[in-house]
Amino acid sequence: MSQLLIEIDTPEDEAILRSLLPKLNGRVVATNPLLDESRPIEQTNLKEAIRVLRNANTALKFGEAAEWQRNERDGDRTLYGR
């Protein structure tokens, strides 16, 4: 199985593609409501944007800052006289 990210310019082309998906054993896994140009920007609210980002498959995890700093310093050389 493979997943594709497809960009389509017109709603008519999107409708054609969606009608072809069942014939190709394909399906729409997710849509991005923030990129839907048919909706006015005012309707895209902050809660929806946060929900989309939370459900996205991106690694937005920040760990402990002090732990990161210790790990970064492990590779430093020791200074002369210390």
N, CA, C and O atoms as a CHARMM CRD file, in Angstrom:
* protein
*
  328
    1    1 MET  N      0.85400  -1.17000   0.00000 PROA 1      0.00000
    2    1 MET  CA     0.00000   0.00000   0.00000 PROA 1      0.00000
    3    1 MET  C      0.89700   1.23000   0.00000 PROA 1      0.00000
    4    1 MET  O      1.93600   1.24500   0.66100 PROA 1      0.00000
    5    2 SER  N      0.51000   2.23300  -0.72100 PROA 2      0.00000
    6    2 SER  CA     1.23300   3.49700  -0.71900 PROA 2      0.00000
    7    2 SER  C      0.23600   4.62800  -0.53600 PROA 2      0.00000
    8    2 SER  O     -0.94500   4.50000  -0.86000 PROA 2      0.00000
    9    3 GLN  N      0.73300   5.72400  -0.01600 PROA 3      0.00000
   10    3 GLN  CA    -0.09700   6.90600   0.18000 PROA 3      0.00000
   11    3 GLN  C      0.49200   8.03300  -0.65100 PROA 3      0.00000
   12    3 GLN  O      1.71000   8.17300  -0.75800 PROA 3      0.00000
   13    4 LEU  N     -0.38700   8.83200  -1.23400 PROA 4      0.00000
   14    4 LEU  CA     0.02700   9.94300  -2.07300 PROA 4      0.00000
   15    4 LEU  C     -0.56900  11.23300  -1.54500 PROA 4      0.00000
   16    4 LEU  O     -1.69400  11.25000  -1.04600 PROA 4      0.00000
   17    5 LEU  N      0.17300  12.29000  -1.65500 PROA 5      0.00000
   18    5 LEU  CA    -0.34100  13.62100  -1.36400 PROA 5      0.00000
   19    5 LEU  C     -0.53800  14.29100  -2.71200 PROA 5      0.00000
   20    5 LEU  O      0.42200  14.51300  -3.45000 PROA 5      0.00000
   21    6 ILE  N     -1.78500  14.61200  -3.03100 PROA 6      0.00000
   22    6 ILE  CA    -2.12200  15.12600  -4.35500 PROA 6      0.00000
   23    6 ILE  C     -2.66800  16.53000  -4.22000 PROA 6      0.00000
   24    6 ILE  O     -3.49200  16.81100  -3.34900 PROA 6      0.00000
   25    7 GLU  N     -2.20400  17.40400  -5.08500 PROA 7      0.00000
   26    7 GLU  CA    -2.67700  18.78200  -5.10600 PROA 7      0.00000
   27    7 GLU  C     -3.49500  18.97700  -6.38500 PROA 7      0.00000
   28    7 GLU  O     -3.01200  18.71200  -7.48500 PROA 7      0.00000
   29    8 ILE  N     -4.73000  19.44000  -6.23000 PROA 8      0.00000
   30    8 ILE  CA    -5.63200  19.60500  -7.36700 PROA 8      0.00000
   31    8 ILE  C     -6.09700  21.05600  -7.39400 PROA 8      0.00000
   32    8 ILE  O     -6.42500  21.63400  -6.35800 PROA 8      0.00000
   33    9 ASP  N     -6.12100  21.63500  -8.58900 PROA 9      0.00000
   34    9 ASP  CA    -6.42900  23.05500  -8.71800 PROA 9      0.00000
   35    9 ASP  C     -7.91900  23.38000  -8.68400 PROA 9      0.00000
   36    9 ASP  O     -8.31100  24.41000  -8.13500 PROA 9      0.00000
   37   10 THR  N     -8.74600  22.52500  -9.25800 PROA 10     0.00000
   38   10 THR  CA   -10.16100  22.87700  -9.36800 PROA 10     0.00000
   39   10 THR  C    -11.04300  21.83700  -8.68400 PROA 10     0.00000
   40   10 THR  O    -10.67800  20.66400  -8.61600 PROA 10     0.00000
   41   11 PRO  N    -12.19000  22.25500  -8.18300 PROA 11     0.00000
   42   11 PRO  CA   -13.12900  21.30600  -7.58300 PROA 11     0.00000
   43   11 PRO  C    -13.63900  20.27200  -8.58600 PROA 11     0.00000
   44   11 PRO  O    -13.95600  19.14300  -8.20900 PROA 11     0.00000
   45   12 GLU  N    -13.71700  20.65300  -9.85700 PROA 12     0.00000
   46   12 GLU  CA   -14.17500  19.72500 -10.87800 PROA 12     0.00000
   47   12 GLU  C    -13.18800  18.56100 -11.03400 PROA 12     0.00000
   48   12 GLU  O    -13.58900  17.40200 -11.14100 PROA 12     0.00000
   49   13 ASP  N    -11.89100  18.89300 -11.04400 PROA 13     0.00000
   50   13 ASP  CA   -10.87500  17.85200 -11.14400 PROA 13     0.00000
   51   13 ASP  C    -10.89100  16.95700  -9.90400 PROA 13     0.00000
   52   13 ASP  O    -10.68600  15.74800 -10.00600 PROA 13     0.00000
   53   14 GLU  N    -11.13000  17.54700  -8.74700 PROA 14     0.00000
   54   14 GLU  CA   -11.21400  16.75300  -7.52200 PROA 14     0.00000
   55   14 GLU  C    -12.38500  15.77700  -7.58900 PROA 14     0.00000
   56   14 GLU  O    -12.26200  14.62700  -7.16700 PROA 14     0.00000
   57   15 ALA  N    -13.51300  16.23100  -8.11500 PROA 15     0.00000
   58   15 ALA  CA   -14.68200  15.35800  -8.24200 PROA 15     0.00000
   59   15 ALA  C    -14.39500  14.19100  -9.18500 PROA 15     0.00000
   60   15 ALA  O    -14.81700  13.06400  -8.92700 PROA 15     0.00000
   61   16 ILE  N    -13.68600  14.45800 -10.26700 PROA 16     0.00000
   62   16 ILE  CA   -13.32800  13.38600 -11.20100 PROA 16     0.00000
   63   16 ILE  C    -12.42100  12.36900 -10.51800 PROA 16     0.00000
   64   16 ILE  O    -12.62000  11.16200 -10.65300 PROA 16     0.00000
   65   17 LEU  N    -11.42800  12.85800  -9.78600 PROA 17     0.00000
   66   17 LEU  CA   -10.51400  11.96100  -9.09800 PROA 17     0.00000
   67   17 LEU  C    -11.22900  11.12800  -8.04400 PROA 17     0.00000
   68   17 LEU  O    -10.97800   9.92900  -7.92400 PROA 17     0.00000
   69   18 ARG  N    -12.11300  11.75200  -7.28500 PROA 18     0.00000
   70   18 ARG  CA   -12.86000  11.01500  -6.26000 PROA 18     0.00000
   71   18 ARG  C    -13.77100   9.95500  -6.88400 PROA 18     0.00000
   72   18 ARG  O    -13.99000   8.90000  -6.28900 PROA 18     0.00000
   73   19 SER  N    -14.29700  10.22700  -8.07000 PROA 19     0.00000
   74   19 SER  CA   -15.14900   9.22500  -8.72100 PROA 19     0.00000
   75   19 SER  C    -14.32500   8.03900  -9.23700 PROA 19     0.00000
   76   19 SER  O    -14.85300   6.93600  -9.37800 PROA 19     0.00000
   77   20 LEU  N    -13.03600   8.25800  -9.51700 PROA 20     0.00000
   78   20 LEU  CA   -12.17400   7.18400  -9.99800 PROA 20     0.00000
   79   20 LEU  C    -11.61200   6.31700  -8.86800 PROA 20     0.00000
   80   20 LEU  O    -11.23000   5.17300  -9.11100 PROA 20     0.00000
   81   21 LEU  N    -11.55600   6.82400  -7.66900 PROA 21     0.00000
   82   21 LEU  CA   -10.93900   6.09100  -6.56700 PROA 21     0.00000
   83   21 LEU  C    -11.53000   4.70500  -6.32100 PROA 21     0.00000
   84   21 LEU  O    -10.76200   3.75700  -6.15800 PROA 21     0.00000
   85   22 PRO  N    -12.85400   4.53600  -6.28400 PROA 22     0.00000
   86   22 PRO  CA   -13.38700   3.18400  -6.04600 PROA 22     0.00000
   87   22 PRO  C    -13.00100   2.18900  -7.14600 PROA 22     0.00000
   88   22 PRO  O    -12.81600   1.00300  -6.87500 PROA 22     0.00000
   89   23 LYS  N    -12.88100   2.66800  -8.36900 PROA 23     0.00000
   90   23 LYS  CA   -12.49600   1.78300  -9.46900 PROA 23     0.00000
   91   23 LYS  C    -11.05300   1.31600  -9.33800 PROA 23     0.00000
   92   23 LYS  O    -10.68800   0.25900  -9.85100 PROA 23     0.00000
   93   24 LEU  N    -10.23000   2.11300  -8.64600 PROA 24     0.00000
   94   24 LEU  CA    -8.81200   1.78700  -8.46500 PROA 24     0.00000
   95   24 LEU  C     -8.53100   1.21000  -7.08800 PROA 24     0.00000
   96   24 LEU  O     -7.37400   1.10400  -6.68200 PROA 24     0.00000
   97   25 ASN  N     -9.59000   0.83500  -6.36300 PROA 25     0.00000
   98   25 ASN  CA    -9.47000   0.34300  -4.99100 PROA 25     0.00000
   99   25 ASN  C     -8.74700   1.35800  -4.09700 PROA 25     0.00000
  100   25 ASN  O     -7.95200   0.98800  -3.23300 PROA 25     0.00000
  101   26 GLY  N     -9.03100   2.60900  -4.31600 PROA 26     0.00000
  102   26 GLY  CA    -8.43300   3.67700  -3.51700 PROA 26     0.00000
  103   26 GLY  C     -9.46600   4.31400  -2.60700 PROA 26     0.00000
  104   26 GLY  O    -10.67000   4.12100  -2.77900 PROA 26     0.00000
  105   27 ARG  N     -8.99000   5.05900  -1.65800 PROA 27     0.00000
  106   27 ARG  CA    -9.89500   5.75300  -0.73900 PROA 27     0.00000
  107   27 ARG  C     -9.21700   7.00700  -0.23800 PROA 27     0.00000
  108   27 ARG  O     -7.99200   7.11900  -0.27200 PROA 27     0.00000
  109   28 VAL  N    -10.00900   7.94300   0.22300 PROA 28     0.00000
  110   28 VAL  CA    -9.49100   9.16900   0.82000 PROA 28     0.00000
  111   28 VAL  C     -9.25100   8.87800   2.29300 PROA 28     0.00000
  112   28 VAL  O    -10.18100   8.54000   3.02500 PROA 28     0.00000
  113   29 VAL  N     -8.01300   9.00700   2.72100 PROA 29     0.00000
  114   29 VAL  CA    -7.66100   8.72200   4.10700 PROA 29     0.00000
  115   29 VAL  C     -7.92400   9.93600   4.98100 PROA 29     0.00000
  116   29 VAL  O     -8.47800   9.80900   6.07300 PROA 29     0.00000
  117   30 ALA  N     -7.53300  11.10700   4.51000 PROA 30     0.00000
  118   30 ALA  CA    -7.72100  12.33500   5.28700 PROA 30     0.00000
  119   30 ALA  C     -7.77100  13.51900   4.33700 PROA 30     0.00000
  120   30 ALA  O     -7.19200  13.49000   3.25100 PROA 30     0.00000
  121   31 THR  N     -8.45200  14.53000   4.75300 PROA 31     0.00000
  122   31 THR  CA    -8.46500  15.79300   4.02300 PROA 31     0.00000
  123   31 THR  C     -8.01700  16.88200   4.97800 PROA 31     0.00000
  124   31 THR  O     -8.17900  16.75200   6.19100 PROA 31     0.00000
  125   32 ASN  N     -7.46300  17.93600   4.44900 PROA 32     0.00000
  126   32 ASN  CA    -6.99700  19.03700   5.26900 PROA 32     0.00000
  127   32 ASN  C     -8.00300  20.17800   5.15700 PROA 32     0.00000
  128   32 ASN  O     -8.02800  20.87500   4.14200 PROA 32     0.00000
  129   33 PRO  N     -8.82900  20.38100   6.17700 PROA 33     0.00000
  130   33 PRO  CA    -9.84000  21.42700   6.09100 PROA 33     0.00000
  131   33 PRO  C     -9.24500  22.82100   6.03700 PROA 33     0.00000
  132   33 PRO  O     -9.91500  23.75500   5.59700 PROA 33     0.00000
  133   34 LEU  N     -8.01100  22.98500   6.47000 PROA 34     0.00000
  134   34 LEU  CA    -7.39300  24.30800   6.43500 PROA 34     0.00000
  135   34 LEU  C     -7.03100  24.73400   5.02200 PROA 34     0.00000
  136   34 LEU  O     -6.87600  25.92500   4.75200 PROA 34     0.00000
  137   35 LEU  N     -6.89300  23.76000   4.10900 PROA 35     0.00000
  138   35 LEU  CA    -6.54400  24.07200   2.73100 PROA 35     0.00000
  139   35 LEU  C     -7.74500  24.10600   1.80500 PROA 35     0.00000
  140   35 LEU  O     -7.59000  24.32500   0.60300 PROA 35     0.00000
  141   36 ASP  N     -8.93200  23.89400   2.33700 PROA 36     0.00000
  142   36 ASP  CA   -10.14300  23.88200   1.53200 PROA 36     0.00000
  143   36 ASP  C    -10.47100  25.31300   1.12400 PROA 36     0.00000
  144   36 ASP  O    -10.90400  26.11500   1.95200 PROA 36     0.00000
  145   37 GLU  N    -10.26500  25.63300  -0.14800 PROA 37     0.00000
  146   37 GLU  CA   -10.47000  27.00000  -0.62800 PROA 37     0.00000
  147   37 GLU  C    -11.93500  27.34700  -0.82300 PROA 37     0.00000
  148   37 GLU  O    -12.26500  28.51500  -1.02900 PROA 37     0.00000
  149   38 SER  N    -12.82100  26.36200  -0.76400 PROA 38     0.00000
  150   38 SER  CA   -14.23300  26.65600  -0.95900 PROA 38     0.00000
  151   38 SER  C    -14.84000  27.29700   0.29400 PROA 38     0.00000
  152   38 SER  O    -15.90300  27.91500   0.22600 PROA 38     0.00000
  153   39 ARG  N    -14.16100  27.14800   1.43500 PROA 39     0.00000
  154   39 ARG  CA   -14.65000  27.75700   2.67000 PROA 39     0.00000
  155   39 ARG  C    -13.94900  29.09800   2.89600 PROA 39     0.00000
  156   39 ARG  O    -12.75400  29.22400   2.63100 PROA 39     0.00000
  157   40 PRO  N    -14.67200  30.07800   3.37700 PROA 40     0.00000
  158   40 PRO  CA   -14.01200  31.33900   3.70500 PROA 40     0.00000
  159   40 PRO  C    -13.02500  31.14600   4.85500 PROA 40     0.00000
  160   40 PRO  O    -13.18900  30.25400   5.68800 PROA 40     0.00000
  161   41 ILE  N    -12.01300  31.98300   4.88600 PROA 41     0.00000
  162   41 ILE  CA   -10.98700  31.87200   5.91300 PROA 41     0.00000
  163   41 ILE  C    -11.56800  32.08700   7.30900 PROA 41     0.00000
  164   41 ILE  O    -11.06700  31.50300   8.27000 PROA 41     0.00000
  165   42 GLU  N    -12.59400  32.89600   7.44600 PROA 42     0.00000
  166   42 GLU  CA   -13.17800  33.18100   8.75400 PROA 42     0.00000
  167   42 GLU  C    -13.70600  31.91500   9.42900 PROA 42     0.00000
  168   42 GLU  O    -13.72900  31.83700  10.65700 PROA 42     0.00000
  169   43 GLN  N    -14.13200  30.91500   8.63800 PROA 43     0.00000
  170   43 GLN  CA   -14.69900  29.70100   9.21400 PROA 43     0.00000
  171   43 GLN  C    -13.63600  28.76400   9.76400 PROA 43     0.00000
  172   43 GLN  O    -13.95900  27.85600  10.53000 PROA 43     0.00000
  173   44 THR  N    -12.38000  28.96100   9.39400 PROA 44     0.00000
  174   44 THR  CA   -11.29300  28.13700   9.90600 PROA 44     0.00000
  175   44 THR  C    -10.86400  28.73600  11.23400 PROA 44     0.00000
  176   44 THR  O    -10.16800  29.75100  11.27200 PROA 44     0.00000
  177   45 ASN  N    -11.27800  28.10800  12.31500 PROA 45     0.00000
  178   45 ASN  CA   -10.99700  28.68400  13.62400 PROA 45     0.00000
  179   45 ASN  C     -9.78100  28.02800  14.26000 PROA 45     0.00000
  180   45 ASN  O     -9.23800  27.05600  13.73500 PROA 45     0.00000
  181   46 LEU  N     -9.37300  28.55900  15.37000 PROA 46     0.00000
  182   46 LEU  CA    -8.17400  28.11000  16.04700 PROA 46     0.00000
  183   46 LEU  C     -8.30500  26.67600  16.55200 PROA 46     0.00000
  184   46 LEU  O     -7.35200  25.90200  16.46000 PROA 46     0.00000
  185   47 LYS  N     -9.47000  26.31300  17.08300 PROA 47     0.00000
  186   47 LYS  CA    -9.64800  24.95000  17.59000 PROA 47     0.00000
  187   47 LYS  C     -9.47100  23.92500  16.47500 PROA 47     0.00000
  188   47 LYS  O     -8.86800  22.87300  16.68700 PROA 47     0.00000
  189   48 GLU  N     -9.99000  24.22500  15.30300 PROA 48     0.00000
  190   48 GLU  CA    -9.86000  23.30600  14.18200 PROA 48     0.00000
  191   48 GLU  C     -8.40300  23.19600  13.74300 PROA 48     0.00000
  192   48 GLU  O     -7.92600  22.10700  13.42200 PROA 48     0.00000
  193   49 ALA  N     -7.69900  24.32500  13.73000 PROA 49     0.00000
  194   49 ALA  CA    -6.28800  24.31100  13.35200 PROA 49     0.00000
  195   49 ALA  C     -5.46800  23.48500  14.34000 PROA 49     0.00000
  196   49 ALA  O     -4.58500  22.73000  13.93200 PROA 49     0.00000
  197   50 ILE  N     -5.74800  23.62200  15.61300 PROA 50     0.00000
  198   50 ILE  CA    -5.03100  22.84500  16.62600 PROA 50     0.00000
  199   50 ILE  C     -5.34300  21.36500  16.47600 PROA 50     0.00000
  200   50 ILE  O     -4.45200  20.52900  16.62300 PROA 50     0.00000
  201   51 ARG  N     -6.60000  21.02700  16.18400 PROA 51     0.00000
  202   51 ARG  CA    -6.97400  19.62700  16.00000 PROA 51     0.00000
  203   51 ARG  C     -6.24500  19.02300  14.81000 PROA 51     0.00000
  204   51 ARG  O     -5.78400  17.88400  14.87500 PROA 51     0.00000
  205   52 VAL  N     -6.14000  19.77800  13.72800 PROA 52     0.00000
  206   52 VAL  CA    -5.45300  19.27000  12.53900 PROA 52     0.00000
  207   52 VAL  C     -3.97100  19.05700  12.84100 PROA 52     0.00000
  208   52 VAL  O     -3.39500  18.04500  12.44200 PROA 52     0.00000
  209   53 LEU  N     -3.35800  20.00000  13.54100 PROA 53     0.00000
  210   53 LEU  CA    -1.94500  19.85100  13.87900 PROA 53     0.00000
  211   53 LEU  C     -1.71900  18.69300  14.83400 PROA 53     0.00000
  212   53 LEU  O     -0.72300  17.97900  14.71800 PROA 53     0.00000
  213   54 ARG  N     -2.63200  18.49900  15.77500 PROA 54     0.00000
  214   54 ARG  CA    -2.49600  17.40900  16.73800 PROA 54     0.00000
  215   54 ARG  C     -2.60300  16.05700  16.04000 PROA 54     0.00000
  216   54 ARG  O     -1.91500  15.10600  16.41200 PROA 54     0.00000
  217   55 ASN  N     -3.45900  15.97100  15.03600 PROA 55     0.00000
  218   55 ASN  CA    -3.66300  14.69700  14.33100 PROA 55     0.00000
  219   55 ASN  C     -2.65900  14.47400  13.20600 PROA 55     0.00000
  220   55 ASN  O     -2.61700  13.39400  12.61800 PROA 55     0.00000
  221   56 ALA  N     -1.86000  15.47500  12.90800 PROA 56     0.00000
  222   56 ALA  CA    -0.88600  15.34500  11.82300 PROA 56     0.00000
  223   56 ALA  C      0.19200  14.34200  12.22400 PROA 56     0.00000
  224   56 ALA  O      0.45900  14.13800  13.40800 PROA 56     0.00000
  225   57 ASN  N      0.79600  13.73200  11.23700 PROA 57     0.00000
  226   57 ASN  CA     1.83600  12.73500  11.50100 PROA 57     0.00000
  227   57 ASN  C      3.21100  13.38900  11.58100 PROA 57     0.00000
  228   57 ASN  O      4.15500  12.93900  10.93100 PROA 57     0.00000
  229   58 THR  N      3.32300  14.43200  12.36500 PROA 58     0.00000
  230   58 THR  CA     4.60000  15.10100  12.52000 PROA 58     0.00000
  231   58 THR  C      5.08500  14.93900  13.94300 PROA 58     0.00000
  232   58 THR  O      4.28600  14.81500  14.87100 PROA 58     0.00000
  233   59 ALA  N      6.36000  14.94000  14.10800 PROA 59     0.00000
  234   59 ALA  CA     6.94500  14.80100  15.43700 PROA 59     0.00000
  235   59 ALA  C      7.18100  16.19700  16.00400 PROA 59     0.00000
  236   59 ALA  O      8.21100  16.81700  15.73800 PROA 59     0.00000
  237   60 LEU  N      6.24600  16.67500  16.76700 PROA 60     0.00000
  238   60 LEU  CA     6.35900  17.98700  17.38900 PROA 60     0.00000
  239   60 LEU  C      6.55900  17.82700  18.89100 PROA 60     0.00000
  240   60 LEU  O      5.92200  18.51900  19.68600 PROA 60     0.00000
  241   61 LYS  N      7.42400  16.93400  19.26600 PROA 61     0.00000
  242   61 LYS  CA     7.62700  16.66800  20.67900 PROA 61     0.00000
  243   61 LYS  C      8.96100  17.27100  21.10100 PROA 61     0.00000
  244   61 LYS  O     10.00700  16.96700  20.52900 PROA 61     0.00000
  245   62 PHE  N      8.90100  18.10800  22.08700 PROA 62     0.00000
  246   62 PHE  CA    10.09300  18.72000  22.63300 PROA 62     0.00000
  247   62 PHE  C     10.32500  18.10700  23.99800 PROA 62     0.00000
  248   62 PHE  O      9.41700  18.06200  24.82800 PROA 62     0.00000
  249   63 GLY  N     11.52200  17.64100  24.22800 PROA 63     0.00000
  250   63 GLY  CA    11.82800  16.99200  25.49000 PROA 63     0.00000
  251   63 GLY  C     12.23900  17.99400  26.55400 PROA 63     0.00000
  252   63 GLY  O     11.99200  19.19600  26.45000 PROA 63     0.00000
  253   64 GLU  N     12.86100  17.46300  27.55800 PROA 64     0.00000
  254   64 GLU  CA    13.34900  18.26300  28.66700 PROA 64     0.00000
  255   64 GLU  C     14.53900  19.09200  28.18900 PROA 64     0.00000
  256   64 GLU  O     15.48800  18.54100  27.63200 PROA 64     0.00000
  257   65 ALA  N     14.50100  20.40400  28.39900 PROA 65     0.00000
  258   65 ALA  CA    15.55300  21.28800  27.90500 PROA 65     0.00000
  259   65 ALA  C     16.89000  20.99400  28.57600 PROA 65     0.00000
  260   65 ALA  O     17.92600  20.99200  27.91100 PROA 65     0.00000
  261   66 ALA  N     16.88100  20.74500  29.88100 PROA 66     0.00000
  262   66 ALA  CA    18.12700  20.47200  30.59300 PROA 66     0.00000
  263   66 ALA  C     18.75400  19.16600  30.10500 PROA 66     0.00000
  264   66 ALA  O     19.97700  19.07300  29.99800 PROA 66     0.00000
  265   67 GLU  N     17.93900  18.16400  29.81000 PROA 67     0.00000
  266   67 GLU  CA    18.45300  16.89400  29.30300 PROA 67     0.00000
  267   67 GLU  C     19.08200  17.09200  27.92700 PROA 67     0.00000
  268   67 GLU  O     20.14200  16.53200  27.64900 PROA 67     0.00000
  269   68 TRP  N     18.44900  17.87600  27.07100 PROA 68     0.00000
  270   68 TRP  CA    19.00900  18.15300  25.75500 PROA 68     0.00000
  271   68 TRP  C     20.35500  18.84900  25.89200 PROA 68     0.00000
  272   68 TRP  O     21.30600  18.51800  25.18500 PROA 68     0.00000
  273   69 GLN  N     20.43300  19.81700  26.80700 PROA 69     0.00000
  274   69 GLN  CA    21.67400  20.56300  26.99100 PROA 69     0.00000
  275   69 GLN  C     22.78700  19.63200  27.50100 PROA 69     0.00000
  276   69 GLN  O     23.92700  19.74300  27.05100 PROA 69     0.00000
  277   70 ARG  N     22.47600  18.72100  28.42900 PROA 70     0.00000
  278   70 ARG  CA    23.47300  17.75600  28.91300 PROA 70     0.00000
  279   70 ARG  C     23.95000  16.87300  27.76700 PROA 70     0.00000
  280   70 ARG  O     25.14800  16.61900  27.63800 PROA 70     0.00000
  281   71 ASN  N     23.04100  16.41200  26.94900 PROA 71     0.00000
  282   71 ASN  CA    23.42400  15.56000  25.81700 PROA 71     0.00000
  283   71 ASN  C     24.29500  16.30500  24.82300 PROA 71     0.00000
  284   71 ASN  O     25.22800  15.73300  24.25800 PROA 71     0.00000
  285   72 GLU  N     23.99800  17.56000  24.60900 PROA 72     0.00000
  286   72 GLU  CA    24.79800  18.35900  23.68600 PROA 72     0.00000
  287   72 GLU  C     26.19900  18.58700  24.24500 PROA 72     0.00000
  288   72 GLU  O     27.17700  18.59300  23.49700 PROA 72     0.00000
  289   73 ARG  N     26.29200  18.77200  25.54200 PROA 73     0.00000
  290   73 ARG  CA    27.59200  19.05000  26.15700 PROA 73     0.00000
  291   73 ARG  C     28.45400  17.81100  26.27900 PROA 73     0.00000
  292   73 ARG  O     29.66600  17.93700  26.45000 PROA 73     0.00000
  293   74 ASP  N     27.88400  16.62200  26.20000 PROA 74     0.00000
  294   74 ASP  CA    28.67300  15.39500  26.29700 PROA 74     0.00000
  295   74 ASP  C     29.73600  15.33200  25.20600 PROA 74     0.00000
  296   74 ASP  O     30.81800  14.78900  25.43000 PROA 74     0.00000
  297   75 GLY  N     29.44800  15.86900  24.05200 PROA 75     0.00000
  298   75 GLY  CA    30.39300  15.81300  22.94000 PROA 75     0.00000
  299   75 GLY  C     31.42900  16.92000  22.98100 PROA 75     0.00000
  300   75 GLY  O     32.36700  16.89800  22.18400 PROA 75     0.00000
  301   76 ASP  N     31.29900  17.88300  23.87600 PROA 76     0.00000
  302   76 ASP  CA    32.25700  18.98900  23.94700 PROA 76     0.00000
  303   76 ASP  C     33.59000  18.49700  24.49300 PROA 76     0.00000
  304   76 ASP  O     33.64400  17.55700  25.28700 PROA 76     0.00000
  305   77 ARG  N     34.62500  19.12300  24.07100 PROA 77     0.00000
  306   77 ARG  CA    35.95000  18.77000  24.60000 PROA 77     0.00000
  307   77 ARG  C     36.15700  19.50600  25.91900 PROA 77     0.00000
  308   77 ARG  O     35.57300  20.56400  26.15300 PROA 77     0.00000
  309   78 THR  N     36.97900  18.94300  26.75500 PROA 78     0.00000
  310   78 THR  CA    37.25900  19.61500  28.03500 PROA 78     0.00000
  311   78 THR  C     38.28000  20.71700  27.77500 PROA 78     0.00000
  312   78 THR  O     39.21100  20.54600  26.98800 PROA 78     0.00000
  313   79 LEU  N     38.09600  21.81300  28.42900 PROA 79     0.00000
  314   79 LEU  CA    38.98400  22.96400  28.25500 PROA 79     0.00000
  315   79 LEU  C     40.25900  22.76200  29.06200 PROA 79     0.00000
  316   79 LEU  O     40.25900  22.14000  30.12400 PROA 79     0.00000
  317   80 TYR  N     41.30700  23.29000  28.54200 PROA 80     0.00000
  318   80 TYR  CA    42.61000  23.18200  29.21200 PROA 80     0.00000
  319   80 TYR  C     42.55800  23.85700  30.57700 PROA 80     0.00000
  320   80 TYR  O     42.09100  24.99100  30.69300 PROA 80     0.00000
  321   81 GLY  N     43.03100  23.17500  31.59900 PROA 81     0.00000
  322   81 GLY  CA    43.05300  23.74300  32.93400 PROA 81     0.00000
  323   81 GLY  C     41.78800  23.54200  33.73800 PROA 81     0.00000
  324   81 GLY  O     41.67600  24.06600  34.84600 PROA 81     0.00000
  325   82 ARG  N     40.84400  22.80600  33.21400 PROA 82     0.00000
  326   82 ARG  CA    39.60900  22.57600  33.96000 PROA 82     0.00000
  327   82 ARG  C     39.40600  21.13600  34.27200 PROA 82     0.00000
  328   82 ARG  O     38.41000  20.77400  34.89800 PROA 82     0.00000
